[in-house]
Amino acid sequence: MKQFLLPVLGLSLFHIAISNGQNIKYSKEHDSLLKIYHTIPNDTAKASLLGKLHLSVLYSDIELAKKYALEQLQLSTKLNYVKRVAFANYNIGGYYKNVGQKDSARYYFEKAKRIFLTSDYPRGEVIANNALAILELAEGNADRALEMINENIKRRISMEDSVGLAKEYNFKGGIYEHKGNFQLAYQYVLKALEIYKKKDQPLDKADALYVLSSLESGFENFEKSKEYSLEALSIYKAQGDSFYEALLTVGIGQDYYNLEAYEDAKNYLLNGLEKAKIIKSPVIEGMALRNLGRTYIKLGKVDEGIRHLKSAVKLNEDNDRPLALLRTLNNISEAYNEIGNPDRAISYMNRAVRLSDSVEAPTLLAAAFEIRSKAWKQKKEYQNALEDYERFKFLEDSIFTVKKNKQIEELRTIYETEKKEQQIAKQEQAIDLLEEKAKVSYLQKLLLGGSIGFLLLLLGFGYYGFRQKIRRNRLEKEKLDAELAFKKKELTTHALHLAKKNEVLESLKQKAEEFKEKEESKKGYQQLIKTINFDLQNDNNWENFARYFEEVHKDFNGNVKAKYPQVTSNELRLLALLKMNLSSKEIANILNISPEGIKKARYRLRKKLDITTEDSLQDLVLSL
C-alpha cells in the first residue's frame, strides 16, 4: 500500500516561546535558582525568580513547573506586580498546553494577553499572541494562525527584537508546512536559523533544526531528516531539555522506520517511550506506541505490534487526539489484514471512516478505504471491495489535485514575491538615476539652459506623484485589512461569548434543579429556572451574532437560501457556525444542544444537501 505521509509538525503543536526571550538552560540552572529562592523575601524579585524556576523545569518536570507558576501568580497578585501576574498566567497556560488541555491553555493565554495589553507591555502581548496562534494551528485553523503570526512579525520588527522575529519566522515555516507549502516553509525556517546562529541561541537553533527535519520527512528525505534530528537532539540533551529530548528520540525512531532499519527504530522508540512516561506526555507516548506497533509488525512480531497499537488507540481516545487515533486505526487494521483476520480489520476501518468525516482528513480516509477494500477482498465480498477501492481512487485523485494546486499556488506566491522585489529594485534604480542627474555640474546646467532644469522638475513631480500614489494605495489596503480583521475578531468574540454564556446558564440550571429537589419551598428555584430557560432561548444574542457574521461573510445566508431553499433557519445557523470553523463543543454550547445532537444535526444536514460519503460537509460550507 502506498504510505500516506503527513509531516510531523513538531514545534507548531508543542513549542511555547520562552517568556522573557532568554535562552535558559533548564535543569542545569534549577539548583542554583532554588538556592537563591530560599534566601530572599517574598518581594518582586522572588516573583520574577519563580518564573525562571518554572522555565527551568518546564520540559523536565512539568508538574513542578505548574507548582512554580501557581506560586508566582499568588505572590505577584498579592504584591500587585501586574507584569508578573501576566507572565504567571502565561506560564500556567504553557503547562496546560503541554499536557494537551487546549481549552484551559487558551483561557490563561488570553488572560495573560489582556493583562499585558492593559499594562502597556507590547513584548508580552506578542509572546501571548504567539502562544494563541499555536493553539489555532493545533485546532486546524492554519489561516488564522498565519494572520496572527504576520501581525507578530510586524511588531517584532518595530521593536527591533531579532531573536523574537526568528521565533515568528520559525513558526511561520511550521504553518506553511502544515498547509503543504514546503518551499515557503523552508525559506522561513532557514531565515530563523541564520538569526539563531548569529545570536548564539542553541535551543532556538535546535527548534529550527527540528522543523527542518520534519520538512525533510515530508519530502521523504529520511536520511537528511535523521541528520537534522540527531543534531537537534544533541543540543536538547546538552541543555537538559527532557521534553524535546523525548520528542526527538521518537522522531529519529520514525526516520529509522522509514529507512527500513527496524532494529534501530525499535531501540529509539523504546527509549523515547520511556522518556515520554517519565515526563508524563501522553502526546509523545502515543506517537511512540503507534510507531513501536508498526515496527514490531515489520520485525515479524505481529501480536506484540497489535498490543502496542491497541495501547496507542486507547491513549489517543483518552486525550482527544482524533488525527493520531485515525492513523493508529489504519495501522491496526493493516495488521489484522496481514494475519488473515479481515473481520477485525473491517471493524476498525468502519470506525475510522466514521471518524474521518468529523475531522475532515481526506488522506487518512483514502487509506482507510483502501485497507477496508483489501479486507473485503479477503472475505471474497468483491462488490464491497470494488466500491471501497473506487472511493479510495476518487479521494487519491482529489488529494493529488489539491496537492498540485497547492504547488501551483506556492509557485505563484514565490513568483509574485520575486516580481515585487524586482519592481522595488527598478524603482530604486530610477531613484539612483535621478540622483545622478541631480549631480550634473553647474557648468553643464548653464550650457543646457532652463530646458533640462524643467525636465528634471517634471521627472521629480512625476516620481513624487508615483510615490504618493503607492503610499495612498498601501494605506487604503491597510485600512481595509484592519477593518476586516476587527470585524472577524468581533465575530469570533461574540460566538465564544454565546458559547460561554449558554454553558454557564446550563450549569446554573442544573444546580437549581438539584437544589429544588432538596428544598421544601420550590417557588424561588422554579422562577430561577424559568429565567434561565428564557435567556437560553432568547434570540436577541443570535441576532447580534448574525449581524456581525453578515458583515464578515457577505451574502452567505442569501447564497445558501438560493442554492438550498429547503434549509431551515436552525440549519442555517449550523451552517454559519461551521463556516467559522468552530469546534463541535463550541457549536453545541452556542446552539444549546448536546454534542450528540450536533452529530445528528450534521448527519441530517448532509442528507438534506445530498452530500455523499465521499464529499466533505466542511468543504461545501467553506465554498459557499
DRENMIVO-437595 format. One record per residue (C-alpha): residue in three letters; x, y, z. Coordinates in steps of 0.2 Angstrom, whole numbers, plus 5000, padded with zeros to 4 digits. Example, Ala and Ser with C-alpha at 12.3 -4.5 7.8 and 13.67 -1.06 7.14 Angstrom:
! DRENMIVO-437595
ALA506249785039/SER506849955036/
***
This chain:
! DRENMIVO-437595
MET500050005000/LYS500650174996/GLN501150265013/PHE500150425015/LEU501350545024/LEU500850685035/PRO502350785041/VAL502650785059/LEU502350965064/GLY503350965080/LEU503651145085/SER502051215079/LEU501051105090/PHE502151095106/HIS503351245107/ILE503051395118/ALA504251535116/ILE505251575132/SER504351715140/ASN505751835143/GLY506651795127/GLN508151725136/ASN509051565132/ILE508851465149/LYS509751305152/TYR508351225161/SER508851085173/LYS510651145175/GLU510151315182/HIS508751245193/ASP509851205208/SER510651375209/LEU509051465206/LEU508251365220/LYS509651415232/ILE509351605229/TYR507451575231/HIS507651505249/THR508751665254/ILE507651805248/PRO506051885255/ASN504351875246/ASP504652035236/THR504552075217/ALA506251995214/LYS505651825221/ALA504151845209/SER505251855195/LEU506351715201/LEU504851605202/GLY504651625183/LYS506351575180/LEU506151425191/HIS504651375181/LEU505551385164/SER507051285171/VAL505951135174/LEU504551155161/TYR505251025149/SER505950905163/ASP504650905177/ILE503050985171/GLU502050965187/LEU503451055197/ALA503451195183/LYS501551215186/LYS501851225205/TYR503151375202/ALA501951455190/LEU500451455203/GLU501551515217/GLN502151655205/LEU500351705202/GLN499951705220/LEU501451815225/SER501351935211/THR499451965214/LYS499751995232/LEU501152115228/ASN500052195214/TYR501552165202/VAL500552175186/LYS501852125174/ARG502251965183/VAL500451925186/ALA500351925167/PHE501851815165/ALA501151695178/ASN499551665168/TYR500651645153/ASN501651505161/ILE500151415168/GLY499451425150/GLY501051345145/TYR500851205157/TYR499051165151/LYS499651165133/ASN501051045136/VAL499850925144/GLY498550935130/GLN497251035139/LYS496951165125/ASP495451255132/SER496251285148/ALA497851345139/ARG496851465129/TYR496051535144/TYR497651585153/PHE498551645137/GLU497051765133/LYS497051825151/ALA498951855150/LYS498751945134/ARG497452065141/ILE498452105156/PHE500052135145/LEU498952255135/THR498252355149/SER500052365157/ASP500752435141/TYR502052295139/PRO502052255120/ARG503352125121/GLY502252015132/GLU500752045122/VAL501651975106/ILE502351825116/ALA500551785122/ASN499851815104/ASN501151685098/ALA500551555110/LEU498751585105/ALA499251565086/ILE500051395091/LEU498351345098/GLU497451405082/LEU498651295072/ALA498351145083/GLU496551155080/GLY496751165061/ASN496551355059/ALA498151375049/ASP497551535040/ARG497051625057/ALA498751565064/LEU499651645049/GLU498751805051/MET499251815069/ILE501051775066/ASN501151905052/GLU500552035064/ASN501851975077/ILE503251995063/LYS502752175060/ARG502852215079/ARG504452115082/ILE505252225068/SER504652385075/MET505352335092/GLU507052285084/ASP506852115093/SER507852005081/VAL507851845091/GLY505951865093/LEU505751895075/ALA506751725072/LYS505451635083/GLU504051705072/TYR504951655056/ASN505251485063/PHE503351465067/LYS502851535051/GLY503851405042/GLY502851275053/ILE501251345047/TYR501751335029/GLU502251155032/HIS500551125039/LYS499751195023/GLY500851095012/ASN501951245006/PHE503551165009/GLN504651284999/LEU504051435008/ALA504151335025/TYR506051305021/GLN506351485017/TYR505651555033/VAL506451415044/LEU508151455036/LYS507951635039/ALA507651595058/LEU509151485058/GLU510351615051/ILE509751735065/TYR509951605079/LYS511751565073/LYS512251745073/LYS511451775091/ASP512151605098/GLN510451535103/PRO510751355105/LEU509051295110/ASP508151405097/LYS509351335084/ALA508851165089/ASP507051215087/ALA507351275069/LEU508351115065/TYR506851015071/VAL505751095059/LEU506951065045/SER506950885050/SER505050875049/LEU505150965032/GLU506450835025/SER505250695032/GLY503850775022/PHE504950765006/GLU505350585011/ASN507150635013/PHE507350525029/GLU509250515029/LYS509350705029/SER507850715042/LYS508850605054/GLU510350705052/TYR509450865057/SER508650775071/LEU510250705078/GLU511050875078/ALA509550955087/LEU509450805099/SER511250835105/ILE510851015109/TYR509250975119/LYS510250845129/ALA511650965132/GLN510351095138/GLY509450975149/ASP507850995139/SER506950825143/PHE505350865134/TYR506150895117/GLU507450755120/ALA505950635121/LEU505150705106/LEU506650705095/THR507150525101/VAL505450465095/GLY505650565079/ILE507350485075/GLY506450315078/GLN505250365064/ASP506650405052/TYR507450235055/TYR505750155052/ASN505550245036/LEU507350195031/GLU506850015035/ALA508150005049/TYR506949925060/GLU508049865075/ASP508750045076/ALA506950115075/LYS506449995089/ASN507850055101/TYR507550235098/LEU505650215100/LEU505850115116/ASN506950245123/GLY505850385118/LEU504350295126/GLU505250285142/LYS505650465142/ALA503850515137/LYS503250415153/ILE504450505164/ILE503950675159/LYS502150625158/SER501750675140/PRO500350575133/VAL500650655115/ILE502450595114/GLU501950425122/GLY500550395109/MET501750435095/ALA503050315102/LEU501750175105/ARG501050185087/ASN502750185079/LEU503350045090/GLY501749945085/ARG502249965066/THR504049925070/TYR503649765079/ILE502549705064/LYS503949745052/LEU505049635063/GLY503849495062/LYS503149515080/VAL501349545074/ASP500549515091/GLU501749625100/GLY501449755087/ILE499549745089/ARG499649755108/HIS500649925106/LEU499449995093/LYS497949955104/SER498850045119/ALA499050195107/VAL497250195102/LYS496650205120/LEU497950345124/ASN497350445109/GLU495550425113/ASP495850475132/ASN496750635126/ASP495550685112/ARG496850665098/PRO495750615083/LEU497150635069/ALA498350525079/LEU496850405083/LEU496450385064/ARG498250345059/THR498350215073/LEU496650135067/ASN497350125050/ASN498950045056/ILE498049915067/SER496849865053/GLU498349835041/ALA499049725054/TYR497449625055/ASN497349605036/GLU499149535036/ILE498749405049/GLY497149355039/ASN495849425051/PRO494849535039/ASP493349555051/ARG494349645064/ALA495149745051/ILE493449805044/SER492849835062/TYR494249955065/MET494050035047/ASN492150065050/ARG492650165065/ALA494050255056/VAL492850305041/ARG491550375053/LEU492950475062/SER493750545046/ASP492150635041/SER492050735058/VAL493950795057/GLU494050815038/ALA495550705035/PRO495450655016/THR497250575016/LEU496850465031/LEU495150425024/ALA495850375007/ALA497050255016/ALA495550185027/PHE494550145011/GLU496050055003/ILE496349955019/ARG494549905020/SER494449865002/LYS495849735004/ALA494949665019/TRP493349645009/LYS494349554995/GLN495049435008/LYS493249395013/LYS492849374994/GLU491549504995/TYR492049584979/GLN490649714977/ASN491049794993/ALA492949784989/LEU492649864972/GLU491650004980/ASP492950044993/TYR494350044980/GLU493350164969/ARG493150284984/PHE495050264988/LYS495450314970/PHE494250454970/LEU495050534986/GLU496850494980/ASP496550584964/SER495750734973/ILE497250734985/PHE498350734970/THR497450884963/VAL497450984979/LYS499250944981/LYS499651004963/ASN498551164966/LYS499551194982/GLN501151184972/ILE500551304959/GLU499951424972/GLU501551414981/LEU502551444965/ARG501351594961/THR501651664978/ILE503551654976/TYR503451724959/GLU502451874964/THR503651904979/GLU505151904967/LYS504152014955/LYS503852144968/GLU505652134974/GLN506152164956/GLN504952314954/ILE505652394970/ALA507452364963/LYS506952454947/GLN506152594957/GLU507752614967/GLN508752614951/ALA507652754945/ILE507952854961/ASP509852824959/LEU509752884941/LEU508853044946/GLU510153074960/GLU511553054947/LYS510653184936/ALA510553304951/LYS512453294952/VAL512753364935/SER513953514936/TYR513453694937/LEU514353724921/GLN513353594911/LYS511653664918/LEU512153834912/LEU512553774895/LEU511053674893/GLY509953814899/GLY508253804908/SER507653664897/ILE508553524907/GLY508053604923/PHE506253604918/LEU506353424913/LEU507153374929/LEU505753464938/LEU504453364928/LEU505353204932/GLY505353254950/PHE503553294951/GLY503153134941/TYR504153024953/TYR503453114968/GLY501653084962/PHE502052904959/ARG502752884976/GLN501252964984/LYS500052854974/ILE500952704980/ARG500852764998/ARG498952804996/ASN498652634989/ARG499552555003/LEU498752655017/GLU497052615009/LYS497452425009/GLU498052435027/LYS496452525032/LEU495352395024/ASP496352245031/ALA496252325048/GLU494352345047/LEU494152165041/ALA495252095055/PHE494252195068/LYS492652135061/LYS493251955061/LYS493851975079/GLU492152045084/LEU491351895076/THR492451775085/THR492251855102/HIS490351865100/ALA490251675095/LEU491351625110/HIS490351745122/LEU488751655116/ALA489551485119/LYS490251535136/LYS488551615141/ASN487551465137/GLU488751345146/VAL488651445162/LEU486751465161/GLU486551275158/SER487751245173/LEU486651365184/LYS485051275178/GLN485751105183/LYS486251175201/ALA484551255203/GLU483651085198/GLU484750995211/PHE484351125225/LYS482451125220/GLU482450935224/LYS483150965241/GLU482151115247/GLU480351115253/SER480051285245/LYS480251265226/LYS479451435220/GLY481051535221/TYR482051405212/GLN480751375199/GLN480751565195/LEU482651555193/ILE482551405181/LYS481151495171/THR482351655169/ILE483751545164/ASN482751455151/PHE482151625144/ASP483951685142/LEU484451515134/GLN483051535121/ASN483251725118/ASP483551765100/ASN484251935103/ASN486051875106/TRP485951765090/GLU485351925080/ASN486852025086/PHE487951875081/ALA487051865064/ARG487352045061/TYR489252035064/PHE489351875053/GLU488551955038/GLU489752105039/VAL491251975038/HIS490451845026/LYS489351955015/ASP487951865006/PHE488251695014/ASN486451675020/GLY485751735003/ASN486951614994/VAL486351465005/LYS484551505003/ALA484651524984/LYS485651364982/TYR484751264995/PRO482951334998/GLN482451185009/VAL483651235023/THR482851285039/SER483351435050/ASN484151315063/GLU485151235049/LEU485651405043/ARG486351445060/LEU487351275060/LEU488051315043/ALA488551495049/LEU489551415064/LEU490351285053/LYS490851425041/MET491851495056/ASN492751335059/LEU492151315077/SER492351155086/SER490851045089/LYS490951085108/GLU490851275104/ILE489451245092/ALA488451145104/ASN488651275118/ILE488051415106/LEU486551315100/ASN486251255117/ILE486151065112/SER487250915116/PRO488750865106/GLU487750715101/GLY486450825095/ILE487750915084/LYS488250755076/LYS486450715072/ALA486150885065/ARG487650865054/TYR487050705048/ARG485350775044/LEU486050915035/ARG487150805024/LYS485650715019/LYS484650865015/LEU486050945005/ASP486350774996/ILE488150755001/THR488850584998/THR490050495010/GLU491550544999/ASP491150735000/SER491550845014/LEU490250945023/GLN491551075029/ASP492251095012/LEU490551135005/VAL490151265018/LEU491851345016/SER491551364997/LEU489851444999/
***
